[in-house]
Amino acid sequence: MSDAFEALAHPVRRQILRLLRDGAMSAGHLAEHFDLAKPTLSGHFTVLKNAGLVTTERHGTTILYRLNMSVMEEAMAALLSLMGKAEEKATPWKSVPHSS
């Protein structure tokens, strides 16, 4: 799970994931959205793939990237769980019933 959070920490990788919400895209098509060198962008793709946030599919010389929703949902659930626990500690009065 820490790999997913590390991958989500970079704004370029978050933008890649936003682009993939609408469906699979080739590496070339994704690259059109960034003013980055190919090796830099390739490094971001690798981090996302190693974290399990994207899957790849090769078609000849083209690599298609696809959002891996199950890992995204798991990461978001873990984040929301952490935020909920932090909120409970910060505002303990929310769990105390009030008398009328």
C-alpha positions in Angstrom: 0.0 0.0 0.0 2.9 2.4 0.7 3.9 2.0 -3.0 0.5 3.3 -4.0 0.8 6.3 -1.6 4.3 7.1 -2.9 3.1 6.9 -6.5 0.2 9.2 -5.7 2.5 11.8 -4.1 3.7 13.2 -7.4 1.4 15.6 -9.3 2.5 14.2 -12.7 1.4 10.7 -11.7 -1.9 12.0 -10.3 -2.5 13.7 -13.6 -1.7 10.5 -15.5 -4.3 8.7 -13.4 -6.9 11.5 -14.0 -6.3 11.1 -17.8 -6.8 7.3 -17.5 -10.2 7.6 -15.8 -11.9 7.8 -19.2 -10.2 4.7 -20.5 -6.9 3.2 -21.7 -4.4 5.4 -23.4 -1.2 4.8 -25.2 2.1 6.0 -23.8 2.4 8.4 -26.8 -1.1 9.8 -26.2 -0.4 10.4 -22.5 2.9 12.0 -23.4 1.1 14.6 -25.5 -0.3 16.1 -22.2 3.1 16.7 -20.6 6.1 18.8 -21.4 8.5 16.2 -20.1 11.3 14.1 -21.6 10.3 10.6 -22.6 12.7 9.0 -20.0 11.2 11.1 -17.2 7.6 10.2 -18.2 8.6 6.6 -18.6 9.9 6.7 -15.0 6.5 7.9 -13.8 4.8 5.1 -15.8 7.1 2.6 -14.1 6.3 3.9 -10.6 2.5 3.7 -11.3 2.9 0.2 -12.7 5.0 -1.0 -9.8 2.5 0.3 -7.4 -0.3 -1.6 -9.2 -2.2 1.6 -10.0 -2.0 1.0 -13.7 -1.8 -2.1 -15.9 -0.2 -2.3 -19.3 -1.1 -4.1 -22.5 1.2 -4.3 -25.5 -0.1 -4.1 -29.0 2.9 -4.4 -31.3 5.1 -1.4 -30.5 2.3 0.4 -28.6 1.8 0.2 -24.9 -1.6 0.9 -23.5 -2.0 2.0 -19.9 -5.2 1.3 -18.0 -6.2 2.4 -14.6 -6.3 -0.5 -12.1 -9.5 0.5 -10.2 -9.2 -2.2 -7.5 -5.9 -0.9 -6.3 -7.1 2.7 -6.5 -10.2 1.9 -4.5 -8.1 0.0 -1.9 -5.7 3.0 -1.6 -8.6 5.5 -1.3 -10.3 3.3 1.4 -7.1 3.2 3.4 -6.7 6.9 3.1 -10.3 7.6 4.2 -9.9 5.2 7.1 -6.8 7.1 8.2 -8.6 10.4 7.9 -11.6 9.1 9.8 -9.4 8.0 12.7 -7.6 11.3 12.7 -11.0 13.1 12.7 -12.3 11.0 15.6 -9.2 12.0 17.7 -9.4 15.6 16.7 -13.2 15.9 17.4 -14.1 13.4 20.1 -17.3 15.2 21.0 -18.9 14.0 17.7 -19.2 10.5 19.1 -20.7 11.6 22.4 -24.6 11.7 22.4 -26.2 14.9 23.6 -29.1 14.9 26.0 -32.2 16.9 25.1 
